[in-house]
Amino acid sequence: MDPLPRPLLVEDVWIPMPDGVRLHARIWRPEDSLDRPVPALLEYLPYRLDDWTAPRDSERHPYYAGHGYASVRVDIRGTGSSDGHFVDEYSPQELDDGVSVILWLADQAWCSGQVGMFGISWGGFNALQLAALAPEPLKAIVTVCSTDDRYDNDVHYMGGAVLAIDMSAWAGTMLAFNARPPRPEVVGERWVGQWRDRLEDTQPMAPVWLAHQERDEYWRRGSVCEDYSSIRAAVLAVGGWHDPYRDTVFRLAQNLTVPVRGIVGPWSHQYPDRELAPGPSIGFLQETVRWWDRWLKGAQNRVEDEPLLRAFVMDAERPATYYPERQGRWVGMGEWPPAAGQDTELALAGAACSGVVGQDATVIVRTPQHTGADAGRFFPFGNATDLPSDQRADDGRSVTLTFSPLPERLEVLGNPRVHLRLACDRPQGTIVVRLCDVAPDGASTLITRGVLNLNKRNGRERNDQMPVDEMVDVQIDLASIGYAVPAGHTLRLALSSTYWPWIWPHPQEATLRVDLGASALSLPTLTGHVEQVSFEDPEQSRPLPVGPLPEKHGDVDPAVVAPAERLLTHDVASGEWTLEVDPGYGGSRRYPDGLEFREHSRETYRIREGDPLSATATSAWAITLTKDGWRAHVDTRQEITADADDFVVRASVTAHATTDGKEQLVAERTWEERVPRTSA
């Protein structure tokens, strides 16, 4: 949408912190805001406002400013061009600084004193966490693809098990992100010294995250589910069915006492107006402006009369790793959970089992180490290979329970749950459950899944070893979903004891014995009449004209250049399976200010059949920034392995700067740390 309703002023400023550190910020605000003060909206991230998020920022910050707000993008301490050192994600320092930023914004002459926050992922996380600290000016937030539970619904652990794919990938990504320099145009000639100081202080995050394998105080800090009543601001929570954080929307809708509304669409880990797969996208910015108008300006626009939860129920489609747009319908729920909700209970003993069922109605589950090869990406971004492919291969590696064809359409909305009675022949074990939609021709589409580290069956904060060969009852909560299974299709439940590379395997292979006669699947189903809802088409401000760069690998280690977006190979002789991934965060591009940004990354996951201790996860990055006579180049690498007793993290960073035609080594650092295995 261009032109915007009000002319804009854009300025870069330094926001002072109480200890003298300055945070770099960019402010878009109406030109007349000194005469007519406006509320401020804050997005607070470690992702570099001067380059990496600039294309996305250009779509929304000017839009908000043109609609009567001061929209502010701030780089967290020690990131981008801000002063200081970055410590850890959502650290006490980050949140203290965030409170200081909010108070500073409220005190500006162009601000009405009312402040809102918004953000996706990291920015959605800290918006929730700062709302829980309740600084007085913060009246409303919009949190997208975020979590209220830092332990069990983030990139580190899933069902109490180590989330290998992103414990490794995200730690490696943040090592590469934090190793980039401040921009010389912002900080001046001191940029190399500031960069060196930053690199001398940086530390890889994986050892920190692996050191907390139970849900301890480290994870409780910043998990707003610990005390929902601490949040005083109005909350609009948004998620996507192809994003791992979608459960948070349901929990916030159920537990917050402040004004709250939830929206869950078919989206990946993206803002829902960006028209990235899968669609359909919506007029998200218009929705948020209405939210801000109500809670920051007092407009009587009746957003509180919207349904508590608006959700997209996806129709069944052929399994694919990419959908330009999902088919389905939008429904509105006035309460959550619905008082008139109905669960469909399916006994596992009534399904056709792919395993050998004994006379005692038990079946053995002991799956190959590479079960999970078709799991897809933990964080789909809308790329061509992100989503789970046809599940028939993984189904074949698992024990499956296939129910009778459905006589009529079944709509599922919420969290399916599976109750299992099982025994394990080891003190440690994992159970993975996948729910699939099987078409008449056998195609198997993943609906949703869940994981339980059996040592966490009595609580994520505990480490209770399994009683060997004794039956116990466990519940596995599958991720929430909105999905319609058509008549004539069948539901399939797949059970596995492994799920690589999503889940890091225990040191020894375990054999599970499941009592089908005492096990069941519970599906939250939509029945009767539900409200139909709709959204406007997307609007945005004019995007930053960022162009592609031709590939240039001359100064890039070939080991960093992925051979394909997603490549799975099997060495038959050694039994090793290798998954190589290009995460596709944005690649190489040229910015309007002349910056050339080159980015290469490669994730590699290896495991050998029958050997859980062979699991290896590697993340490698090469990043180059070039502009107006200066150049910065960074190489990072991180590898995680494990033996029976410890996780082992090896990491390295090498950084070079070129000024006036002279190249210098800024930093060269290596780490090797061992972390004892407790419950993982």
C-alpha positions in Angstrom: 0.0 0.0 0.0 1.6 3.2 -1.1 1.4 6.1 -0.4 0.7 5.8 3.3 -1.9 7.9 5.1 0.6 10.1 6.9 4.1 11.3 5.7 7.0 9.7 7.5 10.2 10.7 9.2 12.9 8.0 9.5 15.9 8.4 11.9 18.6 6.3 13.4 19.2 7.0 17.1 21.2 5.6 20.1 19.1 4.6 23.1 21.2 4.8 26.3 21.1 2.1 28.9 21.6 2.7 32.6 25.2 1.3 32.5 26.2 3.5 29.6 25.9 1.0 26.8 24.0 2.3 23.7 21.6 0.3 21.6 21.2 1.1 17.9 17.7 1.9 16.9 15.8 3.0 13.8 12.5 4.9 14.2 9.8 5.4 11.6 7.2 8.0 12.8 4.8 10.5 11.4 6.4 13.8 10.4 3.9 15.7 12.6 4.3 13.5 15.7 6.0 16.2 17.7 2.8 18.2 17.4 0.5 15.2 17.6 2.3 12.5 19.8 1.6 8.9 18.9 2.0 5.5 20.6 5.3 3.7 20.0 5.6 0.1 18.7 8.8 -1.8 19.5 10.5 -4.7 17.7 13.6 -5.8 19.6 15.9 -8.4 18.0 19.5 -9.6 17.6 19.2 -9.9 13.8 20.8 -6.7 12.5 18.4 -3.9 11.4 21.0 -2.5 9.0 20.9 -5.5 6.7 19.5 -9.0 7.6 16.0 -7.9 8.7 15.9 -4.8 6.6 13.7 -6.2 3.8 11.2 -7.5 6.3 11.4 -4.3 8.4 10.6 -2.2 5.3 7.3 -4.0 4.8 5.8 -3.2 8.3 7.6 -0.4 10.2 6.7 2.3 7.6 3.2 0.9 7.4 2.7 1.3 11.1 4.2 4.8 11.1 1.9 5.8 8.2 -1.0 4.7 10.3 -0.2 6.9 13.2 2.5 5.1 15.2 6.2 5.5 15.9 7.5 2.1 14.9 10.9 1.3 16.4 13.4 -1.4 15.5 16.2 -2.0 18.1 19.2 -4.3 18.0 19.8 -6.2 21.2 23.0 -5.4 23.2 26.1 -6.9 21.5 24.3 -7.5 18.1 24.1 -5.5 14.9 25.7 -2.2 15.6 24.7 -1.9 19.3 27.3 -1.6 22.0 28.2 -4.2 24.5 28.3 -8.0 24.6 25.6 -10.6 23.8 25.3 -13.1 26.6 22.5 -15.6 25.8 19.0 -15.7 24.4 16.5 -13.9 26.6 19.1 -13.1 29.3 18.2 -11.0 32.3 20.4 -8.3 30.7 18.3 -8.4 27.4 15.1 -8.1 29.4 16.4 -5.3 31.6 17.5 -3.4 28.5 14.1 -4.0 27.0 12.4 -2.4 30.0 14.8 0.6 29.7 13.9 0.9 26.0 10.2 0.9 26.7 10.6 3.5 29.4 12.8 5.6 27.0 10.2 5.4 24.2 7.4 6.4 26.5 9.4 9.5 27.6 10.0 10.9 24.1 8.3 14.1 23.0 6.8 12.4 20.0 5.3 9.6 22.0 1.9 9.6 23.7 3.3 7.5 26.5 1.6 4.3 25.3 3.9 1.5 24.0 3.2 -1.8 22.2 5.5 -4.6 21.2 5.5 -7.0 18.3 7.7 -9.6 16.8 8.0 -13.0 15.2 10.1 -15.8 16.9 12.7 -14.0 19.0 10.8 -10.7 18.9 7.6 -12.6 19.9 9.4 -14.4 22.7 10.8 -11.3 24.3 7.5 -9.4 23.8 5.8 -12.0 26.0 8.6 -12.0 28.5 8.7 -8.2 28.8 4.9 -8.2 29.1 5.3 -10.5 32.1 7.6 -7.9 33.6 4.8 -5.4 33.1 6.5 -2.1 32.6 3.8 0.5 33.1 3.8 2.0 29.5 3.5 -1.4 27.8 -0.2 -1.8 27.1 -0.5 -4.3 24.2 1.6 -6.9 22.3 1.4 -8.9 19.1 3.4 -12.1 19.4 3.9 -14.3 16.3 5.4 -17.8 16.2 6.6 -17.6 19.8 6.5 -19.7 23.0 5.4 -19.4 26.5 7.5 -22.4 27.5 11.2 -22.1 26.8 12.0 -25.7 27.7 9.4 -27.9 26.1 8.3 -25.7 23.2 11.5 -24.2 21.8 14.5 -25.3 19.7 16.3 -27.2 22.5 14.1 -30.0 23.8 10.9 -31.7 22.6 8.9 -33.9 25.0 12.0 -33.8 27.3 14.3 -35.2 24.6 17.2 -33.3 23.0 15.9 -31.8 19.7 19.1 -32.6 17.8 18.1 -30.9 14.6 17.8 -27.4 16.1 19.9 -27.8 19.3 22.7 -28.0 16.7 21.4 -25.9 13.8 20.2 -23.0 15.8 23.2 -22.9 18.1 25.4 -22.9 15.0 23.2 -20.2 13.3 23.5 -17.9 16.4 27.3 -18.4 16.5 27.4 -17.3 12.9 25.0 -14.4 13.5 26.8 -13.1 16.5 30.2 -13.3 14.8 29.2 -10.6 12.2 30.6 -7.1 12.7 29.0 -3.8 13.5 28.5 -1.7 10.4 31.3 0.9 9.8 28.7 3.4 8.6 27.1 3.3 12.0 29.9 3.0 14.5 32.7 4.6 12.5 36.4 3.7 12.4 36.2 1.8 15.7 34.3 -1.0 13.9 37.2 -3.5 13.8 38.1 -3.0 17.4 34.5 -3.3 18.5 34.2 -6.4 16.4 37.4 -7.9 17.9 36.1 -7.1 21.4 32.8 -8.8 20.6 34.4 -11.9 19.3 36.8 -12.3 22.2 33.8 -12.4 24.5 31.5 -14.6 22.4 30.7 -18.2 23.4 28.9 -21.0 21.6 25.4 -21.6 23.1 25.0 -25.3 22.6 27.0 -26.3 25.8 24.8 -23.9 27.8 21.6 -25.4 26.5 22.8 -29.0 26.8 23.8 -28.4 30.4 20.2 -28.0 31.4 18.6 -31.3 30.3 15.7 -31.0 32.8 13.3 -28.1 33.1 15.2 -26.2 35.8 15.4 -22.6 36.8 17.3 -21.7 33.6 14.3 -22.6 31.5 11.6 -21.4 33.9 13.1 -17.9 33.7 11.3 -16.3 30.8 8.7 -19.0 30.4 5.5 -17.0 30.9 3.6 -20.2 31.5 5.0 -20.2 35.0 2.7 -17.3 35.8 0.2 -16.2 33.2 -1.2 -13.7 35.6 2.0 -11.6 35.4 1.0 -10.4 31.9 -0.9 -7.1 32.1 -0.8 -6.1 28.4 -3.5 -7.1 25.9 -2.1 -10.1 23.8 -2.8 -10.9 20.1 -1.1 -14.4 19.6 -0.5 -15.7 16.1 0.8 -19.0 14.9 1.0 -21.4 11.9 0.3 -25.1 11.5 3.7 -25.5 9.9 5.4 -23.7 12.7 6.6 -25.6 15.8 5.3 -22.9 18.3 1.6 -23.1 17.4 0.6 -24.7 20.8 1.4 -21.4 22.5 -1.6 -19.7 20.9 -4.0 -22.2 22.4 -2.4 -22.0 25.8 -2.4 -18.2 25.9 -6.1 -18.2 24.8 -6.9 -20.6 27.5 -4.9 -19.2 30.4 -4.5 -15.4 30.0 -6.9 -13.2 32.0 -6.1 -10.0 30.1 -7.7 -9.3 26.7 -6.4 -12.0 24.4 -7.2 -13.2 20.9 -5.5 -16.0 18.9 -5.1 -16.6 15.1 -3.7 -19.8 13.7 -3.3 -20.2 9.9 -1.6 -22.6 7.6 1.7 -20.7 7.7 5.3 -21.6 8.2 7.7 -19.7 10.5 6.9 -16.4 8.8 4.7 -13.3 9.3 1.3 -14.2 7.7 1.2 -11.2 5.3 4.4 -12.1 3.5 2.9 -14.4 0.9 5.4 -17.1 1.6 4.4 -20.8 1.3 2.1 -22.1 2.4 -0.7 -19.6 2.1 -3.2 -18.2 2.0 -1.8 -15.1 3.5 -4.0 -12.6 5.3 -4.3 -8.8 6.0 -2.2 -9.3 9.1 -1.0 -5.7 9.3 -4.6 -4.4 9.2 -5.4 -6.8 12.0 -2.6 -5.5 14.1 -3.4 -1.9 13.5 -6.9 -2.5 14.7 -5.3 -4.2 17.8 -3.1 -1.2 18.4 -5.9 1.3 17.8 -8.0 -0.4 20.4 -5.5 -0.8 23.2 -3.1 2.1 22.6 -5.5 4.7 21.3 -8.7 3.7 22.9 -10.6 3.3 19.7 -14.0 1.6 20.1 -13.5 -0.7 17.1 -14.8 -3.8 18.9 -11.8 -6.1 18.4 -12.7 -7.7 21.7 -15.9 -8.9 20.0 -13.9 -11.1 17.6 -13.9 -14.8 18.3 -11.3 -15.8 21.0 -9.6 -18.1 18.5 -9.7 -17.9 14.7 -8.2 -21.0 13.1 -7.8 -22.4 9.6 -8.9 -26.0 9.2 -6.8 -27.5 6.4 -8.2 -29.8 3.9 -6.4 -33.1 3.1 -4.0 -32.8 0.2 -1.4 -35.1 -1.4 1.8 -35.2 0.7 4.3 -32.6 -0.5 7.3 -30.7 0.8 5.9 -27.5 -0.5 2.4 -26.1 -0.9 2.0 -22.7 -2.4 -1.4 -22.5 -0.7 -3.4 -24.8 1.5 -7.1 -25.4 0.9 -9.5 -25.3 3.8 -11.8 -23.0 5.8 -11.5 -20.4 8.6 -13.5 -21.0 11.7 -14.1 -18.9 14.8 -14.2 -20.3 18.4 -15.8 -18.2 21.1 -14.0 -20.1 23.8 -11.1 -22.4 24.3 -11.2 -25.2 25.0 -14.8 -25.3 23.7 -17.3 -26.3 26.4 -19.2 -28.3 23.8 -16.0 -29.9 22.4 -16.1 -33.6 21.7 -13.2 -36.1 21.6 -13.2 -39.0 19.3 -11.6 -42.0 21.1 -10.0 -44.8 19.1 -8.7 -47.9 20.8 -5.4 -49.1 19.3 -6.4 -52.7 19.7 -9.1 -52.0 17.0 -6.5 -51.0 14.4 -4.6 -53.1 11.9 -1.1 -53.4 13.3 2.0 -53.8 11.1 3.9 -55.6 13.8 3.4 -59.0 15.3 0.9 -58.8 18.0 1.3 -61.4 20.8 -1.3 -63.3 22.6 -1.1 -60.6 25.4 -2.0 -57.9 22.8 1.5 -56.4 23.0 3.7 -55.4 20.0 7.4 -54.8 19.9 8.7 -51.3 18.9 12.4 -51.1 18.0 13.0 -49.0 15.0 16.0 -48.2 12.8 18.2 -45.3 13.8 17.4 -43.3 10.7 13.6 -43.4 11.3 12.7 -39.8 10.9 14.6 -39.2 7.6 11.3 -37.9 6.1 10.4 -35.6 9.0 11.1 -32.4 7.2 12.5 -29.2 8.7 11.8 -28.3 12.3 11.5 -24.6 11.2 9.8 -24.4 7.8 10.5 -21.1 6.2 8.5 -21.6 3.0 11.3 -23.2 1.1 10.8 -26.0 -1.5 11.9 -28.9 0.7 10.8 -27.8 4.2 7.7 -29.9 4.8 7.5 -33.6 5.5 7.3 -35.8 2.4 5.2 -38.8 1.9 5.4 -40.8 5.1 5.3 -44.3 3.7 9.0 -44.9 4.1 9.0 -43.7 7.7 5.8 -45.6 8.3 7.6 -48.7 7.1 10.3 -48.2 9.6 7.8 -47.8 12.4 5.1 -49.9 13.9 1.8 -48.6 12.5 -1.8 -48.9 13.7 -4.1 -48.2 10.7 -7.8 -47.7 11.5 -10.8 -48.4 9.3 -11.7 -46.0 6.5 -13.8 -43.0 7.7 -17.4 -43.1 6.8 -17.6 -39.3 6.9 -15.4 -36.2 7.0 -13.6 -35.8 10.4 -12.3 -32.3 11.4 -9.6 -32.2 14.1 -8.8 -28.9 15.9 -6.6 -28.9 18.9 -4.1 -31.3 20.5 -4.5 -35.0 19.8 -3.4 -37.2 22.7 -2.1 -40.8 22.8 -2.3 -42.9 25.9 0.1 -45.9 25.8 0.8 -48.7 28.3 4.4 -49.8 27.6 7.5 -51.4 28.9 11.2 -50.7 28.0 14.1 -53.1 28.3 16.5 -50.2 29.2 16.4 -47.6 31.9 16.2 -45.0 29.1 14.0 -44.8 26.1 12.0 -42.5 23.7 8.6 -43.0 22.2 7.7 -41.0 19.0 4.1 -40.9 17.8 3.0 -39.7 14.3 -0.6 -39.3 13.2 -1.0 -39.7 9.4 -3.8 -39.4 6.9 -3.7 -42.3 4.5 -5.4 -41.9 1.1 -7.0 -44.9 -0.7 -3.9 -45.3 -2.9 -1.7 -45.5 0.2 -0.1 -42.0 0.2 0.6 -41.1 3.8 0.4 -37.4 4.8 1.7 -36.3 8.2 -1.0 -34.6 10.3 0.9 -34.1 13.5 3.4 -35.7 15.9 4.6 -35.9 19.4 7.6 -37.1 21.4 8.2 -38.3 24.9 11.6 -39.0 26.6 10.3 -41.8 28.9 12.6 -40.5 31.7 10.4 -37.3 31.7 7.1 -39.2 31.9 6.4 -37.9 35.4 7.3 -34.3 34.6 9.9 -32.4 32.5 11.7 -31.2 35.6 12.4 -34.9 36.7 14.7 -37.6 35.6 13.0 -40.9 36.5 14.6 -43.9 34.8 12.3 -46.5 33.4 11.7 -49.7 35.5 13.2 -52.3 33.2 10.6 -54.5 31.6 7.7 -53.2 33.7 4.6 -51.7 32.2 3.9 -48.0 32.8 1.2 -45.7 31.6 2.3 -42.6 29.6 0.6 -39.8 27.7 2.0 -38.2 24.6 0.6 -34.8 23.6 0.8 -34.3 19.9 1.3 -30.8 18.5 -2.0 -29.0 17.9 -3.5 -29.1 14.4 -6.5 -28.0 12.3 -7.0 -30.7 9.7 -10.0 -32.4 8.0 -9.7 -36.0 7.1 -12.1 -36.8 4.2 -14.5 -39.8 4.1 -12.8 -42.8 2.6 -9.4 -42.0 4.1 -7.9 -43.8 7.1 -6.1 -42.6 10.1 -2.7 -44.1 10.9 -0.8 -43.9 14.1 2.9 -44.7 13.7 5.1 -45.6 16.8 8.9 -45.5 16.8 11.7 -45.6 19.3 13.9 -43.3 17.2 13.5 -40.2 15.2 16.7 -38.9 13.7 17.7 -36.1 13.1 14.9 -34.5 15.1 15.6 -36.4 18.3 19.1 -37.3 19.7 19.1 -41.0 20.5 19.8 -42.4 24.0 23.2 -44.1 24.3 21.8 -47.6 24.0 19.1 -48.9 21.6 15.9 -49.7 23.5 13.2 -52.1 22.7 9.7 -51.0 23.7 6.7 -53.3 24.3 3.3 -51.6 23.8 0.1 -53.1 25.3 -2.4 -52.2 22.5 -5.3 -53.3 24.6 -4.6 -50.6 27.2 -3.7 -47.9 24.7 -5.8 -45.3 22.8 -5.8 -42.2 20.6 -8.0 -39.2 21.5 -8.8 -36.6 18.8 -10.3 -33.2 19.5 -13.0 -32.9 16.9 -15.1 -30.1 15.5 -18.8 -31.0 15.6 -22.0 -29.0 14.9 -22.1 -25.4 13.8 -19.0 -23.2 14.1 -18.6 -19.5 13.1 -17.1 -18.8 9.7 -14.6 -15.9 9.6 -12.6 -14.2 7.0 -9.7 -11.7 6.6 -8.8 -8.8 4.3 -6.1 -9.2 1.7 -2.5 -8.4 2.7 -1.3 -4.8 2.8 2.3 -3.7 3.3 4.4 -0.6 2.8 6.7 -0.5 -0.2 9.4 -3.2 0.3 13.1 -2.5 0.2 14.5 -3.2 -3.3 17.0 -6.0 -2.5 18.5 -7.8 -5.5 20.1 -11.2 -6.0 23.9 -11.6 -6.3 25.6 -14.1 -8.6 27.0 -17.0 -6.7 30.8 -16.6 -6.0 32.5 -19.4 -4.1 36.1 -18.4 -4.5 36.7 -17.6 -0.8 34.2 -20.1 0.6 35.2 -23.5 1.9 33.5 -26.0 -0.3 32.4 -27.9 2.8 30.1 -24.9 3.6 28.3 -25.0 0.2 25.4 -27.5 0.5 25.1 -29.8 -2.5 21.3 -29.3 -2.6 18.6 -27.8 -0.5 18.0 -31.2 1.1 19.9 -34.3 0.2 19.6 -37.7 1.9 22.2 -40.4 1.1 22.8 -43.9 2.4 26.1 -45.7 2.3 25.0 -49.3 2.1 28.4 -50.7 3.0 28.8 -48.7 6.2 25.1 -48.4 7.1 25.6 -44.6 7.4 22.7 -42.2 6.6 23.6 -38.6 5.8 21.2 -35.7 5.6 22.7 -32.5 4.1 20.6 -29.3 4.3 20.9 -25.7 3.0 18.6 -23.9 5.5 17.9 -21.2 2.9 17.7 -18.2 5.3 18.1 -15.7 2.4 21.3 -16.4 0.6 23.3 -13.7 -1.2 21.9 -10.3 -2.0 22.7 -6.7 -2.8 21.1 -3.9 -0.8 20.2 -0.4 -2.1 22.9 1.2 -0.1 25.5 -0.8 -2.0 26.1 -3.6 0.6 26.9 -7.0 -0.9 25.9 -9.7 1.6 27.0 -13.2 0.8 25.7 -16.1 3.0 26.4 -19.8 2.6 25.5 -22.5 5.2 25.3 -26.2 5.4 23.8 -28.5 8.0 24.9 -32.1 8.1 23.4 -35.0 10.1 24.9 -38.5 10.2 24.1 -41.7 11.9 25.0 -45.4 11.4 22.5 -48.2 11.6 22.6 -49.9 15.0 24.9 -47.3 16.6 23.2 -44.5 18.4 26.6 -43.2 19.5 27.5 -42.4 15.8 25.0 -39.5 15.8 26.8 -36.3 14.6 25.3 -32.9 13.8 27.3 -30.2 12.1 26.6 -26.6 11.2 29.0 -24.6 9.0 28.6 -21.0 7.8 30.5 -18.5 5.6 29.4 -14.9 5.6 30.9 -12.0 3.7 29.9 -8.3 3.8 31.4 -5.8 1.3 30.8 -2.1 0.8 32.7 1.1 0.0 36.2 -0.1 0.6 35.6 -2.4 3.6 35.0 -6.1 3.8 34.3 -8.5 6.6 34.4 -12.3 6.3 33.4 -14.9 8.9 33.7 -18.6 8.9 32.0 -20.6 11.7 31.7 -24.3 12.4 30.1 -26.3 15.1 29.9 -30.1 15.6 28.0 -32.0 18.3 28.7 -35.7 19.0 28.1 -37.8 22.1 29.5 -40.9 23.8 27.8 -42.9 26.5 28.5 -40.3 29.2 28.9 -36.9 27.6 27.8 -34.6 24.8 30.9 -33.1 23.0 30.6 -29.7 21.4 33.4 -28.5 19.1 33.2 -25.0 17.6 35.3 -22.4 15.8 35.1 -18.8 14.6 37.5 -17.1 12.2 37.0 -13.5 11.2 38.9 -11.3 8.8 38.5 -7.5 8.1 39.7 -5.6 5.0 40.1 -1.8 5.1 42.1 0.4 2.7 43.0 -2.8 0.8 44.7 -4.4 3.8 43.3 -7.6 5.2 43.8 -8.5 8.9 42.8 -11.4 11.1 40.3 -10.1 13.7 39.8 -13.2 15.7 40.4 -17.0 15.5 38.8 -19.0 18.3 38.1 -22.6 19.0 36.2 -24.4 21.7 35.8 -28.0 22.8 33.4 -28.7 25.7 32.1 -31.8 27.3 28.6 -31.8 28.9 27.5 -34.8 31.0 24.4 -36.6 29.8 21.8 -36.7 32.5 18.3 -37.5 31.2 19.2 -37.1 27.5 
